[in-house]
Amino acid sequence: MVGRNSGWTGGRVDRWTGLTALGLLLVVAGCKEKAPATADTSKAAANAPAANPAVATATAPDSFRVAFETTRGSIVVQVNRAWAPLGADHFYQLVGQQFFDGVKFFRVVPGFVAQFGMSGDPKRNAAEDSKHIPDDSVRHTNAKGTLTFAAMSLPNSRSHQLFFNLKDNPALDGMHFAPIGVVVQGQAVVDSLYSGYGEDPDQTSISNLGNSYLDRAFPKLDAIKTARIVK
């Protein structure tokens, strides 16, 4: 099975940790795509805003929908808890705390993924960086339109970054990326997210500086205006 723990760091793979063995597989196939992953940006969160305890520990219903209002239009995602219970719960909690409001789609690779989930407020990133959740087993493939948590190369490292699959990415299944839901409205919006910067935005800079860094250096990035549970 392809895993996430080998030490291969060729090219820029180490910045998007998680490709490892899959990277070798894709290189052989002539592909330069890098698996969606998060940088290790953990730091002290003493000054971070307090979370609502009830929302922060809530269990998600069996299924629910989240409406994203973005700078490109509306996207509605149907989350199915049976696909990835721990991931669905954590996503439900983050949306309930309005964590994704103002978040940019900072990594959009055409024909691969659109990644988001780093807050424009560095204090909120600090508060969530250490809240890793255990891995779910993969019960649904990473098909086009599915929503999945990103992760570092280590097991049980999902926190607050996710990605939309822009095409069928079955190779990610073997790397333990477990989808939590799927786009049911607005796939054309997802497909149209601005991709001109590729992988240039730096995760450490986003974590430390938030949207002040992205607005200055990457002003054309699309963003989530609001994300709300609607059903």
C-alpha positions in Angstrom: 0.0 0.0 0.0 1.2 3.5 -0.8 1.8 5.3 2.5 2.5 8.9 3.7 5.6 8.3 5.7 8.6 7.8 3.4 11.4 10.3 3.4 11.5 11.3 -0.3 11.8 15.1 -0.5 12.7 15.7 -4.2 11.8 19.0 -5.7 9.1 20.9 -3.7 7.5 17.9 -2.3 8.6 18.7 1.3 6.5 21.9 1.2 3.3 19.9 0.6 4.3 16.9 2.6 2.4 13.7 1.9 3.4 12.9 -1.6 6.3 10.6 -0.7 5.7 7.3 -2.3 2.9 8.6 -4.4 5.3 11.2 -5.7 7.5 8.5 -7.1 4.5 6.8 -8.6 3.4 10.0 -10.3 6.9 10.8 -11.5 7.1 7.5 -13.2 3.7 8.3 -14.8 5.1 11.6 -16.0 2.9 13.7 -13.6 4.0 16.5 -11.3 1.0 16.7 -9.0 1.6 16.7 -5.3 -0.8 15.3 -2.8 -2.8 17.8 -0.7 -1.0 18.3 2.6 -0.4 20.7 5.3 2.8 22.3 6.6 3.6 21.8 10.3 2.9 25.3 11.5 2.0 24.5 15.1 2.7 27.3 17.6 1.4 28.7 20.9 -2.2 29.8 20.9 -2.4 31.8 24.2 -3.9 34.8 22.5 -6.3 32.9 20.2 -10.0 33.6 20.4 -12.0 31.2 22.7 -14.1 28.6 20.9 -17.7 27.9 21.8 -17.3 24.7 23.8 -20.7 23.3 22.7 -20.0 23.8 19.0 -16.3 22.8 19.3 -17.3 19.3 20.6 -20.5 18.7 18.7 -21.2 15.4 16.9 -22.4 15.9 13.3 -25.7 14.5 12.1 -25.7 11.6 9.8 -25.8 14.0 6.8 -25.8 17.7 6.5 -25.2 20.4 3.9 -22.9 23.3 4.0 -23.4 26.4 1.7 -20.2 28.2 0.7 -20.6 31.7 -0.6 -17.5 32.5 -2.5 -16.1 35.2 -4.7 -16.9 33.0 -7.7 -20.4 32.0 -6.6 -22.2 29.5 -4.4 -21.1 25.9 -3.6 -23.2 23.4 -1.7 -21.6 20.3 -0.2 -23.4 17.3 1.1 -21.5 15.7 4.0 -22.1 12.0 4.8 -20.9 11.1 8.2 -20.7 7.4 7.3 -17.9 8.1 4.9 -15.5 9.6 7.5 -17.1 10.1 10.9 -14.2 11.8 12.6 -13.6 14.1 9.7 -17.3 14.9 9.3 -17.6 15.8 13.0 -14.5 18.1 12.9 -15.7 19.9 9.7 -19.2 20.4 11.3 -17.5 21.9 14.3 -15.3 24.2 12.2 -18.2 25.4 10.1 -20.3 26.0 13.3 -17.5 28.3 14.6 -17.5 30.1 11.3 -13.8 29.2 10.9 -13.9 29.3 7.1 -15.3 32.8 6.7 -12.7 34.9 4.7 -10.5 31.9 4.0 -8.7 31.8 0.6 -8.4 29.0 -1.9 -4.6 29.3 -1.6 -3.6 26.3 -3.7 -5.5 25.5 -6.9 -3.9 23.1 -9.2 -6.0 22.6 -12.4 -7.0 19.0 -13.0 -6.0 18.1 -9.5 -7.2 19.9 -6.3 -8.4 23.2 -4.9 -7.1 23.5 -1.3 -8.3 25.9 1.5 -8.6 26.1 5.2 -6.0 28.5 6.5 -7.6 31.3 8.4 -7.0 34.9 7.4 -6.5 35.5 11.2 -3.1 34.1 12.4 -4.6 33.7 15.9 -7.3 31.3 14.6 -4.7 29.3 12.8 -2.7 29.0 16.0 -5.7 27.8 17.9 -6.5 25.0 15.4 -3.0 23.9 14.4 -2.6 21.5 17.3 -6.1 20.1 17.1 -5.3 17.0 15.1 -7.9 14.3 14.6 -7.3 10.6 14.1 -7.4 9.2 10.6 -10.6 7.8 9.2 -10.6 4.7 7.0 -11.2 5.5 3.4 -14.8 4.4 2.6 -15.4 6.5 -0.5 -13.0 7.3 -3.4 -11.6 10.7 -4.1 -13.8 11.3 -7.1 -14.2 14.7 -8.8 -16.2 17.0 -6.6 -15.5 15.2 -3.3 -14.3 17.2 -0.2 -11.4 15.8 1.8 -9.2 16.8 4.7 -5.5 17.5 3.8 -2.9 16.1 6.1 0.8 16.1 6.9 3.0 13.1 6.2 2.4 11.7 9.7 -0.6 9.7 10.6 -3.5 11.4 12.5 -2.5 14.9 11.4 -5.7 16.3 9.9 -6.7 19.7 11.4 -8.3 22.5 9.4 -7.3 22.3 5.8 -9.4 20.6 3.1 -9.4 20.3 -0.6 -11.9 19.8 -3.4 -10.9 17.1 -5.9 -11.0 18.7 -9.4 -10.8 15.3 -11.1 -11.0 11.7 -10.0 -7.9 11.1 -7.8 -8.1 7.4 -6.8 -4.3 7.4 -6.0 -5.1 9.5 -2.9 -7.3 6.7 -1.6 -4.2 4.6 -1.0 -2.6 7.5 1.0 -5.5 7.5 3.5 -7.1 10.7 2.3 -10.8 10.0 3.3 -13.5 12.1 1.6 -16.2 13.5 3.9 -18.7 14.8 1.3 -19.3 15.9 -2.2 -20.4 19.0 -4.1 -24.1 18.8 -5.0 -24.4 22.3 -6.3 -21.9 24.6 -7.8 -19.3 22.3 -9.3 -18.8 24.8 -12.1 -17.8 27.3 -9.4 -15.3 25.0 -8.0 -13.8 24.3 -11.4 -13.5 28.1 -12.0 -11.5 29.0 -8.9 -8.5 31.1 -9.7 -5.5 28.9 -10.3 -2.9 31.4 -11.7 -0.6 31.2 -8.7 -0.4 27.4 -8.6 1.6 26.4 -5.5 3.4 29.7 -4.9 1.6 30.8 -1.7 3.7 29.7 1.3 1.8 28.0 4.1 4.1 29.2 6.8 3.6 32.8 5.7 -0.1 32.3 5.6 -0.1 30.8 9.1 2.0 33.7 10.5 0.5 36.6 8.6 -2.9 35.4 7.4 -4.7 37.3 4.6 -2.5 40.3 4.9 0.2 38.2 3.2 -2.2 36.7 0.6 -3.9 40.0 -0.2 -0.5 41.7 -0.8 1.3 38.9 -2.7 -1.6 37.0 -4.3 -4.5 39.4 -4.8 -6.4 37.4 -7.4 -7.0 34.4 -5.1 -10.7 33.5 -4.7 -12.1 33.3 -1.2 -14.9 31.9 0.9 -17.2 34.8 2.1 -19.2 32.6 4.4 -19.7 28.9 5.1 -22.9 27.9 6.9 -24.7 24.7 7.7 -28.0 24.8 5.9 -29.4 21.2 6.4 
